[in-house]
Amino acid sequence: MTIRHATEADLPAIVAIYNAAVPSRLATADLEPVSVESRRTWFHGRSPNYRPLWVIEQEGIIAGWLSFQSFYGRPAYNSTAEISIYIAPAFHHCGLGRRLLSLAIAESPNLGLKTLLGFIFAHNHPSLKLFETLGFQRWGHLPQVAELDRVERDLIIMGLRIEDKKSEV
């Protein structure tokens, strides 16, 4: 298993993993698959030293990815990032999400981050459990803010202060 910075050559696999999550209505608010071309600008907004995009490989296959996104787009929030994690269906329940999220927490100080956030649908119990297991707390509850197939869904905001996490070590 290898975790590394994504390259543009990885973008089709990254998009395929993301698109695999669309039909489940569990991990993304997109209702239709996205194209590789539509994700190029997003990809080029990633930087290994600021808002990285990592892939996790298992036996040479990209099995998942994690991205850091800027929060709210204003300078006062530069030390806060939103985390997104997507794992290919064939690799669910193998601990890859935990490895990615653990690395994100460990590397956050090197990225100038003091706070990590996860925006997770309330019905996405596996992701909520993963974040809680690694110390994230429920910082917000936005009721019925998404509509997926005519079902209104709640969004949970999970948060972790990196400074608090470091003081526990």
ROMITI-863013 format. One record per residue: residue number from 0; x, y, z of N, C-alpha, C, CB in turn; residue in three letters. Coordinates in pm, 1 decimal. Glycine has a CB too. Example, Ala and Ser with C-alpha at 12.3 -4.5 7.8 and 13.67 -1.06 7.14 Angstrom:
2
PT   n      n.x      n.y      n.z     ca.x     ca.y     ca.z      c.x      c.y      c.z     cb.x     cb.y     cb.z res
PT   0   1319.0   -569.0    780.0   1230.0   -450.0    780.0   1320.0   -330.0    780.0   1130.8   -447.3    904.6 ALA
PT   1   1285.0   -225.0    708.0   1367.0   -106.0    714.0   1290.0      3.0    787.0   1408.4    -59.8    572.5 SER
END
This chain:
169
PT   n      n.x      n.y      n.z     ca.x     ca.y     ca.z      c.x      c.y      c.z     cb.x     cb.y     cb.z res
PT   0     84.0   -117.0      0.0      0.0      0.0      0.0     88.8    123.6      0.0    -95.8     -0.4    121.1 MET
PT   1     58.5    216.7    -89.8    136.0    339.7   -104.0     41.6    458.5   -106.4    223.1    336.4   -232.0 THR
PT   2     76.7    563.5    -32.6      5.3    690.9    -40.8    102.2    790.0   -100.7    -48.0    739.2    100.1 ILE
PT   3     55.9    859.4   -205.7    142.7    954.5   -274.4     58.8   1070.3   -328.2    220.8    885.2   -389.3 ARG
PT   4    129.2   1175.9   -368.8     61.7   1288.5   -431.5      8.3   1245.0   -567.8    157.6   1410.2   -445.5 HIS
PT   5   -111.7   1287.2   -598.0   -172.8   1252.8   -726.3   -104.9   1328.5   -839.3   -323.5   1283.5   -724.7 ALA
PT   6   -101.6   1264.8   -954.0    -54.5   1329.4  -1076.5   -174.2   1341.8  -1170.1     63.3   1248.3  -1143.8 THR
PT   7   -156.8   1422.8  -1273.0   -267.3   1439.9  -1367.5   -304.6   1308.0  -1435.1   -230.5   1544.0  -1473.5 GLU
PT   8   -208.8   1218.9  -1449.2   -237.2   1087.0  -1507.1   -332.4   1005.8  -1418.6   -106.5   1009.1  -1528.1 ALA
PT   9   -341.0   1040.1  -1290.6   -430.7    970.5  -1197.9   -575.4   1021.2  -1206.6   -379.5    986.4  -1055.2 ASP
PT  10   -595.2   1134.7  -1272.5   -726.8   1198.1  -1270.8   -839.4   1107.0  -1321.0   -723.0   1322.9  -1354.1 LEU
PT  11   -823.4   1029.6  -1428.1   -933.1    939.3  -1467.0   -971.6    840.1  -1357.2   -894.3    862.8  -1591.6 PRO
PT  12   -873.8    786.0  -1285.4   -904.3    693.1  -1175.5   -971.8    765.3  -1060.2   -776.3    624.1  -1126.0 ALA
PT  13   -926.6    886.0  -1030.0   -986.9    966.0   -922.5  -1133.3    993.7   -954.7   -909.8   1099.7   -902.6 ILE
PT  14  -1160.1   1033.4  -1078.0  -1297.2   1062.4  -1120.3  -1382.0    935.0  -1119.8  -1297.9   1126.5  -1260.6 VAL
PT  15  -1325.7    824.2  -1163.1  -1400.9    697.6  -1163.0  -1440.4    657.5  -1021.0  -1317.7    585.2  -1228.2 ALA
PT  16  -1350.4    674.6   -926.4  -1381.2    641.7   -786.7  -1490.0    735.2   -735.2  -1253.9    651.9   -697.7 ILE
PT  17  -1479.2    862.3   -766.2  -1582.0    958.5   -725.8  -1716.9    921.7   -787.4  -1541.7   1101.8   -767.4 TYR
PT  18  -1716.7    894.2   -916.5  -1841.8    861.9   -984.6  -1905.5    733.5   -932.2  -1817.8    849.6  -1133.2 ASN
PT  19  -1824.1    641.4   -882.4  -1878.5    518.8   -824.1  -1961.3    548.9   -699.9  -1765.7    421.6   -789.5 ALA
PT  20  -1934.2    663.6   -635.5  -2008.2    700.7   -514.9  -2139.9    771.6   -546.0  -1922.4    789.4   -427.5 ALA
PT  21  -2154.5    823.8   -666.4  -2273.8    901.8   -699.7  -2403.5    820.9   -684.4  -2262.7    954.0   -842.3 VAL
PT  22  -2415.9    700.5   -739.8  -2543.7    628.7   -730.9  -2587.2    591.2   -589.2  -2535.4    504.7   -812.2 PRO
PT  23  -2492.9    576.8   -498.7  -2527.6    536.0   -361.9  -2598.8    645.7   -284.1  -2402.8    494.7   -287.1 SER
PT  24  -2580.4    771.5   -327.5  -2639.3    887.5   -258.5  -2593.4    894.5   -112.8  -2793.2    881.1   -264.7 ARG
PT  25  -2473.2    844.6    -88.3  -2420.6    837.8     47.7  -2308.0    937.9     72.0  -2371.3    697.9     76.6 LEU
PT  26  -2224.8    962.5    -29.4  -2101.9   1037.9     -4.1  -2085.5   1164.6    -86.6  -1986.1    950.7    -28.8 ALA
PT  27  -2173.4   1190.5   -180.2  -2160.1   1311.2   -261.4  -2297.5   1368.3   -292.4  -2083.6   1281.5   -391.8 THR
PT  28  -2301.4   1498.8   -307.0  -2426.8   1565.9   -342.6  -2442.9   1577.3   -493.7  -2432.4   1705.0   -279.2 ALA
PT  29  -2344.8   1531.7   -570.0  -2363.9   1525.7   -714.8  -2467.2   1418.3   -745.1  -2229.2   1496.5   -789.1 ASP
PT  30  -2554.2   1447.9   -838.3  -2661.1   1354.5   -873.6  -2631.7   1278.5  -1001.8  -2791.8   1428.5   -887.9 LEU
PT  31  -2533.9   1327.0  -1077.4  -2491.4   1263.7  -1202.6  -2339.3   1252.1  -1200.2  -2540.0   1345.6  -1328.3 GLU
PT  32  -2285.1   1153.6  -1270.6  -2139.0   1142.9  -1278.5  -2076.9   1270.3  -1336.3  -2098.9   1021.7  -1364.0 PRO
PT  33  -1952.3   1295.3  -1296.5  -1877.7   1409.8  -1347.7  -1777.1   1360.0  -1451.5  -1805.7   1486.6  -1231.8 VAL
PT  34  -1728.8   1450.4  -1534.2  -1630.5   1413.2  -1635.5  -1490.0   1446.9  -1587.3  -1660.1   1484.5  -1768.9 SER
PT  35  -1394.0   1381.2  -1645.7  -1254.1   1412.2  -1615.5  -1227.6   1558.6  -1649.0  -1157.1   1318.6  -1694.8 VAL
PT  36  -1275.9   1602.7  -1763.3  -1251.8   1741.3  -1805.6  -1309.4   1840.7  -1705.2  -1312.6   1766.2  -1944.4 GLU
PT  37  -1426.3   1809.8  -1649.8  -1488.9   1902.7  -1554.1  -1412.1   1910.8  -1422.6  -1632.6   1860.3  -1526.2 SER
PT  38  -1323.6   1816.2  -1397.2  -1246.8   1813.9  -1271.6  -1104.2   1865.6  -1287.2  -1242.7   1673.2  -1216.9 ARG
PT  39  -1065.2   1903.9  -1406.7   -927.0   1950.9  -1427.9   -895.1   2077.0  -1347.0   -903.5   1978.6  -1576.4 ARG
PT  40   -983.6   2173.5  -1346.8   -958.3   2296.6  -1271.1   -944.7   2264.5  -1122.8  -1071.8   2399.6  -1293.8 THR
PT  41  -1033.1   2180.0  -1071.5  -1024.4   2134.7   -932.0   -889.0   2068.7   -907.6  -1139.9   2035.8   -898.4 TRP
PT  42   -848.3   1979.6   -996.2   -720.8   1910.0   -981.1   -604.4   2009.5   -977.0   -701.0   1809.4  -1095.9 PHE
PT  43   -604.6   2105.8  -1067.8   -494.8   2202.9  -1073.4   -496.4   2298.2   -954.4   -502.1   2282.7  -1202.9 HIS
PT  44   -604.8   2301.4   -880.0   -610.5   2380.0   -757.0   -547.6   2309.9   -638.2   -752.5   2413.6   -724.9 GLY
PT  45   -503.3   2187.8   -657.1   -436.6   2111.6   -551.1   -287.4   2139.2   -558.7   -465.8   1958.3   -563.7 ARG
PT  46   -222.3   2139.5   -442.7    -78.6   2163.4   -435.3    -20.5   2075.3   -325.3    -47.4   2314.3   -408.7 SER
PT  47     88.0   2005.7   -352.6    145.7   1918.6   -248.8    176.8   1989.8   -117.7    271.3   1855.9   -300.5 PRO
PT  48    206.9   2120.3   -123.8    245.6   2192.5     -3.3    135.0   2277.3     58.1    361.1   2279.2    -33.8 ASN
PT  49     19.8   2283.9     -6.9    -86.1   2369.5     45.9   -218.7   2293.7     59.6   -104.7   2491.4    -44.5 TYR
PT  50   -277.3   2249.7    -47.4   -402.3   2173.0    -44.1   -381.7   2047.3   -128.1   -524.3   2258.2    -97.6 ARG
PT  51   -314.2   1946.7    -69.7   -277.2   1828.6   -148.6   -395.7   1739.9   -186.6   -177.5   1746.8    -72.3 PRO
PT  52   -368.0   1659.6   -285.1   -456.1   1551.6   -328.4   -370.3   1426.5   -328.6   -521.1   1579.6   -471.1 LEU
PT  53   -407.0   1331.5   -244.5   -331.2   1207.4   -233.4   -411.7   1092.5   -290.3   -293.1   1179.1    -87.4 TRP
PT  54   -341.3    997.3   -348.9   -402.9    871.0   -387.7   -341.3    760.8   -303.5   -384.3    842.6   -540.1 VAL
PT  55   -420.0    657.7   -281.5   -370.6    539.7   -212.1   -376.0    423.5   -310.7   -454.5    509.3    -82.2 ILE
PT  56   -262.1    359.6   -328.2   -252.0    249.0   -422.3   -240.5    117.6   -347.0   -131.9    267.9   -516.1 GLU
PT  57   -306.2     19.2   -399.6   -298.5   -116.5   -347.7   -257.6   -204.5   -465.0   -435.6   -163.8   -283.1 GLN
PT  58   -139.7   -261.1   -459.5    -86.9   -345.4   -566.6    -94.2   -275.8   -702.3   -163.0   -477.2   -571.8 GLU
PT  59    -54.8   -148.1   -705.0    -48.9    -72.8   -828.8   -181.5    -17.1   -877.7      7.4   -157.6   -932.9 GLY
PT  60   -288.8    -41.1   -804.5   -421.8      7.9   -842.2   -458.5    122.9   -749.9   -529.0   -106.1   -834.8 ILE
PT  61   -506.0    232.5   -808.3   -552.8    343.3   -725.4   -684.2    300.6   -661.8   -570.2    475.5   -809.2 ILE
PT  62   -680.7    287.4   -530.2   -793.8    233.9   -455.0   -875.3    343.0   -386.6   -744.9    135.2   -352.0 ALA
PT  63   -820.3    464.0   -380.7   -892.3    571.9   -315.5   -811.3    699.1   -319.6   -925.9    535.4   -171.9 GLY
PT  64   -871.6    805.5   -266.2   -803.6    934.5   -263.9   -856.6   1021.8   -152.1   -819.1   1005.6   -397.5 TRP
PT  65   -775.7   1120.9   -116.9   -811.6   1220.1    -15.7   -768.9   1355.8    -68.0   -744.9   1188.9    123.1 LEU
PT  66   -857.2   1454.1    -52.5   -820.9   1590.4    -90.8   -845.6   1686.2     24.4   -899.8   1634.8   -214.7 SER
PT  67   -765.0   1789.6     27.1   -782.3   1902.2    118.4   -842.7   2016.4     36.4   -644.9   1944.9    186.4 PHE
PT  68   -947.6   2075.8     85.1  -1011.8   2188.8     18.9  -1004.6   2309.1    111.5  -1159.4   2156.0    -19.0 GLN
PT  69   -983.2   2424.8     54.7   -989.3   2546.5    135.5  -1131.3   2564.3    187.0   -944.1   2671.0     53.5 SER
PT  70  -1142.1   2615.2    307.8  -1272.8   2637.8    369.8  -1313.8   2782.1    351.2  -1270.4   2601.5    519.5 PHE
PT  71  -1424.7   2803.3    293.1  -1493.1   2931.1    282.6  -1423.3   3036.1    196.9  -1512.3   2985.4    416.9 TYR
PT  72  -1302.3   3007.6    147.6  -1237.9   3092.6     49.6  -1195.1   3231.8     93.1  -1325.5   3106.3    -60.8 GLY
PT  73  -1180.2   3254.1    222.0  -1134.1   3384.7    268.5  -1006.9   3365.1    351.9  -1245.6   3457.5    352.0 ARG
PT  74   -916.2   3463.1    349.0   -784.6   3447.3    412.3   -788.2   3411.9    560.9   -707.3   3572.7    395.3 PRO
PT  75   -886.2   3458.1    634.4   -890.3   3430.1    778.1   -907.3   3280.4    806.3  -1004.1   3508.8    843.7 ALA
PT  76   -950.1   3205.4    704.7   -971.3   3061.2    721.3   -857.9   2977.6    662.2  -1102.4   3020.9    657.1 TYR
PT  77   -744.6   3037.8    631.5   -636.1   2964.3    566.3   -583.9   2846.3    647.6   -522.9   3057.7    537.5 ASN
PT  78   -599.0   2848.0    779.0   -549.4   2735.9    860.2   -656.5   2629.9    883.0   -498.5   2786.8    994.6 SER
PT  79   -765.5   2638.0    806.5   -873.8   2539.1    814.0   -892.9   2476.9    676.3  -1007.1   2604.4    864.4 THR
PT  80   -911.2   2346.4    672.3   -935.5   2277.3    545.1  -1043.7   2172.7    562.4   -806.4   2212.0    492.2 ALA
PT  81  -1117.6   2153.2    454.7  -1216.9   2045.9    448.7  -1150.2   1923.9    386.7  -1343.9   2089.2    366.4 GLU
PT  82  -1178.2   1808.2    443.6  -1122.8   1681.6    395.5  -1232.1   1605.4    320.4  -1066.4   1595.9    514.1 ILE
PT  83  -1196.4   1551.7    204.7  -1284.4   1460.7    130.8  -1208.8   1330.8    107.9  -1331.5   1523.5     -5.5 SER
PT  84  -1277.3   1219.6    131.3  -1216.8   1087.5    112.5  -1312.0   1002.9     29.6  -1185.3   1018.6    249.8 ILE
PT  85  -1257.7    938.4    -71.9  -1335.4    846.0   -154.1  -1253.8    719.5   -175.1  -1374.2    910.5   -290.7 TYR
PT  86  -1317.1    605.7   -152.7  -1253.1    475.3   -168.8  -1331.2    396.2   -273.8  -1246.8    397.4    -32.3 ILE
PT  87  -1260.9    332.2   -365.4  -1326.1    249.8   -467.1  -1405.5    138.2   -399.2  -1221.4    190.3   -565.9 ALA
PT  88  -1522.9    105.2   -451.8  -1607.7      3.0   -387.5  -1536.5   -129.4   -358.1  -1726.3    -24.7   -474.7 PRO
PT  89  -1449.4   -173.3   -445.9  -1379.0   -300.3   -423.9  -1286.2   -295.5   -303.7  -1299.5   -337.7   -547.2 ALA
PT  90  -1256.2   -175.1   -253.4  -1162.9   -160.0   -142.4  -1229.6   -107.0    -15.3  -1050.7    -68.0   -182.6 PHE
PT  91  -1362.3   -102.1    -15.4  -1430.8    -61.1    107.6  -1401.2   -161.0    219.1  -1583.7    -49.6     84.3 HIS
PT  92  -1399.7   -112.7    340.9  -1381.1   -195.5    461.1  -1242.8   -261.0    467.5  -1488.0   -303.3    466.3 HIS
PT  93  -1143.4   -197.5    405.9  -1005.8   -248.3    410.2   -914.3   -157.9    493.3   -950.1   -261.6    268.1 CYS
PT  94   -970.5    -53.3    553.0   -891.5     36.4    636.1   -819.2    146.6    560.1   -792.6    -42.2    711.4 GLY
PT  95   -847.1    161.0    430.2   -775.9    261.9    351.9   -819.4    403.2    388.5   -797.9    238.2    203.5 LEU
PT  96   -946.6    423.5    414.1   -994.3    554.7    456.5   -929.0    596.7    586.9  -1145.8    554.1    471.8 GLY
PT  97   -915.9    503.4    678.1   -850.8    531.9    806.2   -704.9    571.2    786.0   -860.0    410.2    899.1 ARG
PT  98   -635.5    501.8    696.8   -494.7    534.2    670.1   -481.9    674.0    610.6   -432.2    430.3    574.7 ARG
PT  99   -569.1    705.2    516.0   -564.8    838.2    455.2   -595.6    947.3    556.9   -663.1    846.3    339.0 LEU
PT 100   -699.9    928.4    635.4   -739.3   1030.9    732.1   -633.7   1044.8    842.6   -877.0    996.7    793.6 LEU
PT 101   -575.5    935.7    885.0   -468.2    942.6    985.0   -350.1   1022.5    932.5   -422.4    801.5   1025.0 SER
PT 102   -314.1    999.7    807.7   -203.9   1074.4    747.9   -240.1   1222.2    736.1   -168.0   1016.6    609.7 LEU
PT 103   -363.5   1252.0    699.1   -407.5   1391.5    688.0   -392.8   1463.0    821.6   -553.6   1398.7    639.8 ALA
PT 104   -431.1   1397.4    928.1   -417.9   1456.0   1062.0   -270.7   1478.4   1094.8   -483.7   1364.7   1168.8 ILE
PT 105   -187.9   1377.4   1069.5    -45.7   1386.2   1102.1     25.2   1493.4   1020.3     21.3   1251.8   1079.6 ALA
PT 106    -12.6   1511.7    895.1     54.5   1606.8    806.2     -1.8   1747.8    815.5     44.9   1559.0    664.4 GLU
PT 107   -114.4   1765.5    880.5   -177.8   1897.7    886.4    -86.3   2008.2    937.8   -299.0   1890.8    973.2 SER
PT 108     -8.8   1986.9   1045.7     81.5   2095.0   1089.9    180.7   2136.1    981.3    158.1   2051.5   1214.7 PRO
PT 109    229.4   2040.2    902.4    323.2   2071.3    793.5    257.3   2150.2    681.2    382.4   1942.9    737.3 ASN
PT 110    124.9   2144.5    675.4     48.3   2217.0    573.6     -6.2   2348.9    627.3    -66.7   2130.6    522.6 LEU
PT 111     31.8   2381.9    750.8    -15.6   2505.7    812.0   -160.2   2499.0    858.1     -0.1   2618.5    715.6 GLY
PT 112   -209.4   2379.0    882.0   -349.5   2361.0    920.5   -364.4   2339.1   1070.0   -410.4   2243.9    845.1 LEU
PT 113   -462.1   2406.4   1127.6   -495.3   2391.5   1269.2   -629.9   2327.1   1289.9   -492.8   2524.9   1337.8 LYS
PT 114   -712.4   2327.3   1185.5   -847.2   2271.9   1196.4   -880.0   2194.9   1069.5   -952.1   2383.9   1221.4 THR
PT 115   -936.2   2074.6   1087.8   -986.3   1994.5    976.4  -1137.1   1980.5    991.4   -917.1   1854.4    971.3 LEU
PT 116  -1206.2   1983.2    878.9  -1351.0   1967.3    876.0  -1389.0   1856.9    780.1  -1419.7   2098.3    836.5 LEU
PT 117  -1496.8   1789.2    811.8  -1558.1   1693.3    720.3  -1705.9   1724.3    711.6  -1534.3   1546.3    766.7 GLY
PT 118  -1758.3   1735.5    591.9  -1901.1   1756.1    569.2  -1958.1   1621.9    523.4  -1928.3   1870.9    462.6 PHE
PT 119  -2037.7   1559.2    609.8  -2080.2   1420.7    588.7  -2231.4   1410.6    603.1  -2009.8   1325.2    688.4 ILE
PT 120  -2296.2   1343.7    507.9  -2439.8   1320.6    521.4  -2467.2   1241.5    649.5  -2495.6   1245.2    397.2 PHE
PT 121  -2573.8   1276.5    717.9  -2607.8   1210.6    844.3  -2638.4   1061.8    826.0  -2727.2   1279.7    908.3 ALA
PT 122  -2677.7   1021.2    707.2  -2706.6    879.2    682.8  -2581.8    801.0    639.2  -2815.4    865.8    576.1 HIS
PT 123  -2466.2    868.5    631.1  -2340.8    802.3    594.1  -2270.5    755.6    722.1  -2248.2    898.5    510.8 ASN
PT 124  -2326.1    653.9    782.5  -2275.6    604.1    911.4  -2130.3    557.5    906.5  -2361.9    490.4    958.9 HIS
PT 125  -2085.3    487.6    800.4  -1943.7    447.1    798.7  -1847.1    565.9    804.5  -1915.4    365.7    673.7 PRO
PT 126  -1875.6    671.9    730.0  -1786.3    788.1    732.2  -1791.9    860.6    865.6  -1822.0    884.4    619.7 SER
PT 127  -1911.2    874.7    920.9  -1922.0    938.2   1052.7  -1841.8    860.1   1156.4  -2070.0    948.5   1096.3 LEU
PT 128  -1852.4    729.1   1152.7  -1779.6    644.7   1248.1  -1628.3    659.4   1228.7  -1821.4    496.5   1232.1 LYS
PT 129  -1583.1    662.4   1103.1  -1440.6    678.8   1075.3  -1389.1    808.9   1135.0  -1414.3    675.8    924.1 LEU
PT 130  -1456.5    918.5   1107.4  -1410.8   1047.9   1158.2  -1414.3   1051.0   1311.2  -1497.4   1161.5   1100.9 PHE
PT 131  -1520.3    997.6   1370.5  -1530.4    995.0   1517.2  -1419.0    911.3   1578.1  -1666.9    939.9   1560.9 GLU
PT 132  -1387.3    799.3   1516.3  -1281.6    711.1   1566.5  -1147.1    782.9   1572.1  -1270.4    586.3   1478.7 THR
PT 133  -1125.7    876.2   1479.6   -998.4    948.3   1475.1  -1004.9   1083.3   1546.0   -955.9    968.7   1331.5 LEU
PT 134  -1106.2   1102.4   1629.6  -1108.6   1218.4   1717.9  -1193.2   1335.4   1673.6   -974.1   1265.2   1736.6 GLY
PT 135  -1252.5   1328.6   1554.8  -1339.9   1436.9   1510.6  -1466.3   1438.8   1597.2  -1376.4   1420.7   1359.9 PHE
PT 136  -1518.7   1558.0   1616.4  -1643.0   1575.3   1691.7  -1748.1   1637.3   1601.5  -1620.5   1663.2   1817.5 GLN
PT 137  -1873.2   1619.0   1638.3  -1982.7   1679.4   1562.7  -1992.9   1825.7   1602.6  -2117.8   1604.7   1588.0 ARG
PT 138  -1961.0   1911.8   1508.7  -1962.9   2055.7   1533.4  -2085.6   2123.3   1476.2  -1839.9   2119.1   1476.3 TRP
PT 139  -2155.4   2055.0   1389.5  -2272.4   2117.3   1330.0  -2367.5   2016.1   1271.7  -2231.2   2214.1   1224.2 GLY
PT 140  -2494.1   2055.4   1266.5  -2598.6   1971.8   1208.5  -2687.4   2063.1   1124.5  -2681.8   1896.1   1319.8 HIS
PT 141  -2687.7   2039.5    994.8  -2769.4   2117.5    903.2  -2885.3   2029.2    855.7  -2684.4   2170.4    782.1 LEU
PT 142  -3003.5   2047.7    912.4  -3114.5   1958.2    879.1  -3170.9   1983.6    739.8  -3224.6   1972.7    981.4 PRO
PT 143  -3193.2   1875.2    669.3  -3264.7   1873.4    541.2  -3210.8   1974.2    439.8  -3410.7   1900.5    564.6 GLN
PT 144  -3079.2   1985.9    429.0  -3020.0   2083.0    336.3  -2993.4   2024.6    197.7  -2890.9   2136.2    393.8 VAL
PT 145  -3001.5   1893.7    184.5  -2979.2   1829.2     54.7  -3102.4   1747.5     18.4  -2851.7   1738.7     57.5 ALA
PT 146  -3127.8   1740.2   -110.9  -3236.9   1654.0   -158.2  -3180.1   1555.1   -257.7  -3352.3   1737.3   -222.8 GLU
PT 147  -3187.4   1428.6   -220.7  -3135.3   1320.2   -302.4  -3251.1   1227.5   -337.0  -3020.8   1243.0   -228.8 LEU
PT 148  -3286.6   1223.2   -462.9  -3397.9   1138.4   -508.7  -3525.0   1164.9   -428.8  -3360.0    990.2   -497.9 ASP
PT 149  -3556.9   1291.7   -413.5  -3678.0   1338.2   -343.4  -3677.3   1309.6   -193.3  -3799.5   1274.0   -404.7 ARG
PT 150  -3561.9   1275.1   -138.8  -3547.8   1254.5      5.5  -3459.0   1365.3     59.6  -3488.2   1112.6     38.5 VAL
PT 151  -3509.1   1440.4    155.8  -3428.4   1545.4    217.1  -3331.3   1482.9    315.8  -3517.8   1650.7    287.4 GLU
PT 152  -3206.3   1527.8    308.4  -3099.7   1468.8    390.0  -3031.5   1575.6    473.7  -2996.6   1397.0    301.3 ARG
PT 153  -2988.1   1534.8    592.6  -2915.0   1622.0    684.2  -2765.3   1612.4    654.7  -2944.5   1584.2    832.2 ASP
PT 154  -2695.1   1719.3    688.0  -2549.9   1723.5    674.4  -2489.4   1746.3    811.9  -2505.3   1834.8    574.5 LEU
PT 155  -2389.7   1666.1    844.4  -2317.9   1678.5    971.1  -2181.1   1739.5    942.0  -2304.0   1539.5   1043.2 ILE
PT 156  -2143.9   1838.9   1020.8  -2010.6   1897.3   1010.7  -1925.6   1838.2   1122.6  -2015.5   2054.3   1019.4 ILE
PT 157  -1822.2   1765.8   1083.2  -1728.8   1705.6   1177.5  -1604.5   1793.2   1183.1  -1692.9   1558.8   1136.8 MET
PT 158  -1553.1   1816.2   1303.2  -1436.4   1902.0   1316.6  -1331.1   1844.2   1408.8  -1477.7   2036.4   1366.3 GLY
PT 159  -1208.1   1880.9   1383.7  -1095.3   1839.5   1466.0   -995.7   1954.5   1473.9  -1028.0   1711.1   1408.9 LEU
PT 160   -962.0   1994.3   1595.4   -855.4   2092.2   1617.2   -724.0   2015.2   1624.5   -879.8   2177.3   1748.3 ARG
PT 161   -635.5   2044.2   1535.0   -506.7   1973.3   1528.4   -423.6   2002.1   1652.2   -428.5   2013.6   1401.8 ILE
PT 162   -425.4   2125.9   1701.3   -351.0   2160.2   1822.8   -398.3   2075.3   1939.5   -366.6   2309.6   1856.1 GLU
PT 163   -529.8   2054.4   1950.3   -584.1   1970.3   2058.2   -533.6   1826.9   2041.5   -740.7   1973.7   2058.4 ASP
PT 164   -529.1   1778.8   1918.4   -484.7   1642.5   1890.5   -338.0   1626.6   1928.3   -506.1   1607.4   1741.7 LYS
PT 165   -254.9   1727.2   1896.9   -111.7   1720.2   1930.3    -89.5   1717.1   2081.2    -36.8   1839.4   1869.4 LYS
PT 166   -172.3   1789.7   2156.1   -152.5   1795.1   2302.0   -189.5   1663.2   2368.4   -235.3   1908.6   2363.1 SER
PT 167   -264.9   1577.9   2297.3   -303.2   1448.2   2354.2   -190.8   1347.1   2343.2   -427.5   1394.4   2284.9 GLU
PT 168    -94.2   1373.0   2253.1     13.8   1276.1   2227.4    115.5   1278.6   2339.0     82.8   1305.0   2093.5 VAL
END
